């Protein structure tokens, strides 16, 4: 098979409606290498970068409540800093760069996806212009 390892994907393909940070950025522990009293943190097998994790809420209105929150793992040498929160919003909007997904079979025997990124940042724009039926942009 030609595909080996993570599958490159864009932010818009994973989160077409955007997403919001709903948790802290935490370093991922390597539970296999850690022992009592000694914590070892996970590193990416390919790049050697430390792995950080943040919970985000998918803004897709069609998702069921149990499907809205997912973890995004970020490969970075230091803890990534979330973008600043925006006044009037309960959650911080965020976008990710250098995204990839890796399929796996969950403990429940279902297909699941591990989502990774190389960086997080504030969204490029909070609103995209509406498009008319002709495909031309119109003022929103």
C-alpha positions in Angstrom: 0.0 0.0 0.0 1.4 3.4 -0.9 0.0 5.3 2.1 2.3 4.8 5.2 2.1 6.7 8.4 0.0 9.9 9.0 -2.2 11.2 6.2 -1.7 14.9 5.4 -5.0 16.9 5.6 -6.0 20.6 5.9 -7.7 22.3 8.8 -10.7 23.1 6.6 -11.2 19.4 5.8 -11.1 18.4 9.5 -13.0 21.4 10.9 -15.0 23.0 8.1 -17.1 25.0 10.6 -14.1 25.9 12.8 -13.2 24.8 16.3 -12.7 26.2 19.8 -10.3 25.4 22.6 -12.1 23.8 25.6 -9.1 22.5 27.6 -5.6 23.2 28.6 -2.5 22.4 26.5 -1.0 19.4 28.2 2.1 17.3 27.6 1.3 13.7 26.7 2.7 11.1 29.0 4.3 7.9 27.6 2.6 5.4 29.9 4.6 2.5 28.7 8.0 4.1 29.5 6.8 5.8 32.8 7.2 4.0 36.1 6.2 4.8 39.7 7.7 8.2 40.6 9.3 8.7 37.1 7.2 10.3 34.4 8.4 10.0 30.8 6.8 12.3 28.2 5.8 11.0 24.7 7.8 11.9 21.6 6.8 11.5 18.0 8.5 8.3 16.6 9.3 10.0 13.3 10.4 13.5 14.3 11.4 13.1 17.9 9.3 16.2 18.8 7.5 16.3 22.1 3.7 15.6 21.9 1.3 18.1 23.4 -2.5 17.7 23.5 -5.4 20.1 23.6 -9.2 19.4 23.7 -11.2 21.3 21.1 -14.9 21.5 20.3 -15.9 21.1 16.7 -18.3 23.9 15.7 -20.2 21.6 13.2 -23.9 22.0 14.2 -24.8 18.6 12.8 -22.6 16.6 15.2 -24.1 14.8 18.2 -23.0 16.1 21.6 -20.7 13.1 22.2 -18.9 13.8 18.9 -18.2 17.5 19.4 -15.1 17.3 21.6 -11.9 15.8 20.2 -8.2 15.9 21.1 -5.6 17.4 18.8 -2.0 16.4 19.4 0.6 19.0 18.6 4.2 18.1 17.8 6.5 20.9 19.2 9.7 21.3 21.1 8.1 23.6 23.7 4.5 23.9 25.0 2.3 25.6 22.3 0.6 28.8 23.5 -3.1 29.2 22.6 -4.2 32.3 20.8 -5.7 35.1 22.9 -9.4 34.7 23.8 -11.8 37.1 22.2 -14.2 39.3 24.2 -17.7 38.1 24.3 -16.9 34.5 23.4 -17.0 31.7 26.0 -14.3 29.7 24.1 -11.2 30.6 22.2 -11.3 30.0 18.4 -8.3 28.2 17.0 -6.8 26.9 13.8 -4.1 24.3 13.3 -1.3 24.1 10.7 0.6 21.0 9.4 -2.3 18.7 10.2 -2.4 14.9 9.6 -4.7 12.1 10.6 -3.9 8.5 11.5 -6.8 5.9 11.4 -6.9 3.3 14.1 -9.4 0.8 15.6 -10.8 2.0 19.0 -11.3 -0.3 22.0 -15.0 -0.4 21.0 -13.9 -1.9 17.6 -14.8 1.2 15.6 -12.7 3.2 13.2 -11.3 6.3 14.9 -8.8 9.0 14.0 -5.8 10.4 15.7 -5.5 14.1 14.8 -2.1 15.8 14.8 -0.7 19.2 14.0 2.6 21.1 14.0 1.2 24.5 15.2 -1.9 26.2 16.5 -2.8 29.9 15.9 -5.7 32.4 15.9 -8.1 31.9 12.9 -7.1 33.9 9.8 -10.6 35.5 9.8 -13.6 35.1 12.0 -16.0 35.3 9.1 -15.8 34.3 5.5 -17.7 36.3 2.9 -20.9 34.7 1.7 -21.0 33.6 -1.9 -23.9 34.1 -4.3 -25.1 31.3 -6.5 -22.8 32.6 -9.2 -19.7 31.8 -7.1 -18.8 35.5 -6.7 -18.2 36.8 -3.2 -20.7 39.2 -1.8 -20.6 41.3 1.3 -21.8 39.5 4.4 
